[in-house]
């Protein structure tokens, strides 16, 4: 048991932080950004150790967007003191979809060319889609929940495969919370 705990302590700590993060996101609480910053910092080490290089690199992007998201949520919009939940603008769907596809291809190529990753398709997919998802979250777009549902399903399977059981279980739970979060945020819009 001790060996298991030693082998998985970082997985467990980031899982607890991840649970706090998603619950704060569900509540649309600005405190999620602080919890996320700590979780992402530790995630860099975890993903590197497990050979999930795209996820590791993604954590650096998350750290930057976490600072931006916190600033954006605290600063609000030009007309209100706080940022409101709103719809993802239709004019951005095509450009962001194309960006995600290009990122997926580039990250896949980087993983295949420069790493020993044995899961380059899934790792690059979740990373590329997460880039769009965290940006949409920073802007408080309702549809960000759909992005996270897709990311969470694939990530859960990927992490079970890579022997990160606690985070894998957390991502399975994220799917449920993301569905509930969508309905809660939709009510917040009204």
C-alpha positions, 0 to 999 in steps of 0.5 A: 500500500505504501508503495502505491501511495508513493507511486501515485501521490502526485496523481492523488494531489492533482486529483483533489485539486482538480475536483476543487477546480471543477466544483468552483468552475461549476459555481462560476467562482473566480477562485477556480483560477487560483486552484487551477494554477496550483493544479497545473504547476503540479501537473507539469511534473506528473505528465512529464513523468508519465510521458504525456508530453503534450499534456505537460506542455499544455500545462504551461499554456494553462498557467498563462491562460489561468492568469488571463482568465482570472484577470478577465473574470475580475476585470469584467466587461466594459459595461459591467463590473463582472463578466457574464456567461454568454454564448460562443460567438458564431463568427468564431466557430470556424476559425477556432475549429480550424485552429484546433485542427491545425494544432492537433496536426502540429502537436501530433507531428511534434510528438511523433517526431521528437518524443517517445509518446505511444499515444500521440493521437489522443494526447495531441487531440486533447491538448489541441481541444483544451487550448480552445476550451480554456480560452472559451472558459476565460471568456465565460462562453456557455459552450465551453462545457461541450468542449470539456465533455469531449476532452474529458471523455478522451482524457479519462480513457487515456489516463487509465491507459497511462496508469494515472487512475485517480486523474482518470477517474476524476476526468470521468467525473468531469464528464458528469459535472460538465453536463450539469455545469452546462445547465447551471451556466445556462440558468445563470444566463437568464 
